């Protein structure tokens, strides 16, 4: 999973540079929040870490699907390459999601509460990032 995430980050940073788009101003905060979330969920053991993975990857996949819909409505021919990248990365995220489920994510203490809270935070982060 880590190797795929590094590829995703590298590719999106490349695309940002090519199109002269600045990353969200919230990026430093999201870096800290992501580290803290990962560290805290790891304290719950393997199942906690996997529960966090499931929640985050599901949120990211939903966000990618939203981006795909927006680009398809706008001009799919213009965004063919970007659509392919987003679809590929979305599929990778769903693979990570499924790996989390296969590794007992649902056995984590308070799984559904934790998943709901993490996903609410993800949705808030996406909302804020898109507007700043």
N, C-alpha and C positions, 0 to 999 in steps of 0.2 A: 504494500500500500504506500509506504513512504517513498519508494522510487517513483511510483506513478504521480504522487502529489508533487514531487520536485519537478517532474516533466510538465505538469499542468501549470505550475507557477512560472516556470521558465517561458513557456509558450505565451501565457497571458501577458507577462512583462514585455515580451517581444512585440506582441500585438499593440500594447499600449504605446510603446516607443514608435512603432511604425505609423500610428495614427495620431501621434502627439496628444494622447489623452493622459491626464494626470490620474494617479490612483486616488482613492478617497482620502480625505484628510484624516479620517478615523482609523487608518491602517495601523498606526502605532498602538492605539487602544485595542484593536481587534487582535493584534499579535499577543499582547499581554493577556487579554481575556481568553484567547485560545489556549495559551500555555497553561493558565490557571485552571481552565476547564479540564484539560487533559490530565494535569497533575492531580486534581481533586478526584476525578473519576477513577484514576489509577489506584488511589488509596482504597477504593472499594474492591480492589482485586481485578483479575482478568475480566470477570463478568461486568464489572463497572466500566472498565475501559471499553469493552465491546458495546455496552449499552450506549455510551457516549458516541461511539462510532456510528451506530445505527441511527441515532437521532440526528447527528450532524449530516451524515451522508444523505439521509432521506430529505433533509431540508435543502441541501445543495442541489440534489436532483430535481426537486420541485422548482427551484430557482432557475436551473438550466432549462427545464421544460417551459417555463414562462418566457425566458429569453428566446427560445426556439419559436414559440408561438408569435411573439412580437416580430421577429425577423421574417417569418413566413408571411405574415400579414403585410409587412412593409414592402419587401421585394426579394423573394427567395433566390432569384437569379443573381442579383447583386451580391447577396450574402452567402453564396454557395459554399465557399471555403470556410467561412466562419461557422456556418451551420454544421458542417461536417466535424469541425473541431469540437464544438459544444456537444454534439451528439456523442462523439467518442468519449469525451471526458465525463459526460453524464452516465454513460454506460459503465465507465470505470468506477464512478461513485456508487452506482447501484451494486456493482460487484463487491465493493468494500462493505456496503450495507448488508449484503447477503452473507459475507464472511463473518460479520459481527453476530448475525443471527445463528450461524452455524457454530459459533464459539460461545454459546450460552448467554448472549446479551440479556435475554428475557429472564434469566435467573438472578440478575443483579437485584440487590435490595431496593425496593421502591422503583422498579423499572419504569412503570407507566408514568409515575409522577416525575421521575428524572427526565424521561424522554420528552414529556410535555413541556417541562420547564426549559430544557435545552432548546427545543424547537421554537418556543416563544422567543427566546433570546436570539436565535438565528434569524427569525423573521424580523425582529426589531433591528438587528444589525444590518440586514439587507435593506430594509426600509430607509434607515438613516443614511447608509452609505450611498444610496442612489440619489439622495437629495443634497448631499454636501460635496 
